[in-house]
Amino acid sequence: MAGITDAEFLNKVIPYGFDVVTLGGYSLDEKTINASAQILNRGRKEFHFELDEIIPHITSEVALIKKNNPQVKVSANVRSATPQPIAEASCIDDLDIIEINCHCRQKEIVTIGCGQELLNRKDLADYIAYVVDNSKTEVSVKIRANVEGIDTLKVAQTIEDCGADYLHLDAMDPNKLDADWDILEEVCNNTNIKVIGNNSIDCEDKIKKMYDCGVYGFSIARSIITGKLDFNI
Ligand SMILES: Cc1cc2nc3c(=O)[nH]c(=O)nc-3n(C[C@H](O)[C@H](O)[C@H](O)COP(=O)(O)O)c2cc1C
């Protein structure tokens, strides 16, 4: 979660039993860094670092997590207009997973063709394949389901065909305050990629429901910041 999930935050969360934690989202290139500055200016939380600061910053954040939790995999969720800075960020010491953010829907990010807007780009497959082919870490792609005009299953299959290791699927249902369980099941049944199911987990029953859909793993965001996570994983 941009502006929230730094190493200090994640080190507090790890004792609940997480085996993977995600830093970021971070903006890696000039265009997305400018967009982050605009988002900050209108009062929303963001991580904002200059071009020459961002890689050293992520490097030190990864080290802070690994120092006390060497067994935990660390992922960095990142945005960039072009794939090259993402592949470069994958070289960060001890980073386990680089996650391409095809999820952010803040207007400043979408306007420059990044975040969720990547799903509309004709070069989406080339972009992901470049990161996969040039990264030192595993590659995850984070998307949101039910984006208007986007066929979620088709995008999931494209991501699998590009060779990504994980599909991190925010199964958001715009019409209810619950995950879209049908789309999760449809994607799991029709792909072989490791699907990390996400959205609205706030109790153990929902974790079970997610596994029943066929996910490889699950992730939790808002329940952690609202303090609703009252169970161990
Ligand atoms: C304040 C806030 C910031 C977020 N920032 C990011 C981000 O930077 N990158 C990303 O991929 N998802 C981001 N998300 C989305 C969450 O990671 C997650 O996909 C979404 O909240 C649904 O999961 P949940 O129901 O467990 O919260 C953010 C969500 C919130 C509430």
Ligand as a Chemical Component Dictionary entry (heavy atoms), coordinates in Angstrom:
data_LIG
# 
_chem_comp.id                   LIG 
_chem_comp.type                 NON-POLYMER 
_chem_comp.pdbx_formal_charge   0 
_chem_comp.three_letter_code    LIG 
# 
loop_
_chem_comp_atom.comp_id 
_chem_comp_atom.atom_id 
_chem_comp_atom.alt_atom_id 
_chem_comp_atom.type_symbol 
_chem_comp_atom.charge 
_chem_comp_atom.model_Cartn_x 
_chem_comp_atom.model_Cartn_y 
_chem_comp_atom.model_Cartn_z 
_chem_comp_atom.pdbx_ordinal 
LIG C1  C1  C 0 -4.305 3.140  0.981  1  
LIG C2  C2  C 0 -4.077 2.045  -0.025 2  
LIG C3  C3  C 0 -2.941 2.081  -0.823 3  
LIG C4  C4  C 0 -2.723 1.067  -1.770 4  
LIG N1  N1  N 0 -1.589 1.093  -2.517 5  
LIG C5  C5  C 0 -1.331 0.090  -3.394 6  
LIG C6  C6  C 0 -0.119 0.076  -4.141 7  
LIG O1  O1  O 0 0.727  0.953  -4.014 8  
LIG N2  N2  N 0 0.073  -0.960 -5.003 9  
LIG C7  C7  C 0 -0.851 -1.968 -5.169 10 
LIG O2  O2  O 0 -0.624 -2.884 -5.958 11 
LIG N3  N3  N 0 -2.007 -1.972 -4.465 12 
LIG C8  C8  C 0 -2.255 -0.972 -3.594 13 
LIG N4  N4  N 0 -3.415 -0.988 -2.862 14 
LIG C9  C9  C 0 -4.377 -2.079 -3.043 15 
LIG C10 C10 C 0 -4.212 -3.166 -1.976 16 
LIG O3  O3  O 0 -2.909 -3.719 -2.019 17 
LIG C11 C11 C 0 -5.252 -4.292 -2.197 18 
LIG O4  O4  O 0 -5.083 -4.832 -3.474 19 
LIG C12 C12 C 0 -6.685 -3.801 -2.058 20 
LIG O5  O5  O 0 -6.817 -2.917 -0.952 21 
LIG C13 C13 C 0 -7.646 -4.978 -1.884 22 
LIG O6  O6  O 0 -7.216 -5.846 -0.866 23 
LIG P1  P1  P 0 -7.817 -5.765 0.650  24 
LIG O7  O7  O 0 -9.293 -5.946 0.506  25 
LIG O8  O8  O 0 -7.140 -6.849 1.431  26 
LIG O9  O9  O 0 -7.505 -4.386 1.164  27 
LIG C14 C14 C 0 -3.665 0.018  -1.923 28 
LIG C15 C15 C 0 -4.803 0.001  -1.108 29 
LIG C16 C16 C 0 -5.022 0.986  -0.172 30 
LIG C17 C17 C 0 -6.257 0.933  0.685  31 
# 
loop_
_chem_comp_bond.comp_id 
_chem_comp_bond.atom_id_1 
_chem_comp_bond.atom_id_2 
_chem_comp_bond.value_order 
_chem_comp_bond.pdbx_ordinal 
LIG C1  C2  SING 1  
LIG C2  C3  SING 2  
LIG C2  C16 DOUB 3  
LIG C3  C4  DOUB 4  
LIG C4  N1  SING 5  
LIG C4  C14 SING 6  
LIG N1  C5  DOUB 7  
LIG C5  C6  SING 8  
LIG C5  C8  SING 9  
LIG C6  O1  DOUB 10 
LIG C6  N2  SING 11 
LIG N2  C7  SING 12 
LIG C7  O2  DOUB 13 
LIG C7  N3  SING 14 
LIG N3  C8  DOUB 15 
LIG C8  N4  SING 16 
LIG N4  C9  SING 17 
LIG N4  C14 SING 18 
LIG C9  C10 SING 19 
LIG C10 O3  SING 20 
LIG C10 C11 SING 21 
LIG C11 O4  SING 22 
LIG C11 C12 SING 23 
LIG C12 O5  SING 24 
LIG C12 C13 SING 25 
LIG C13 O6  SING 26 
LIG O6  P1  SING 27 
LIG P1  O7  DOUB 28 
LIG P1  O8  SING 29 
LIG P1  O9  SING 30 
LIG C14 C15 DOUB 31 
LIG C15 C16 SING 32 
LIG C16 C17 SING 33 
# 
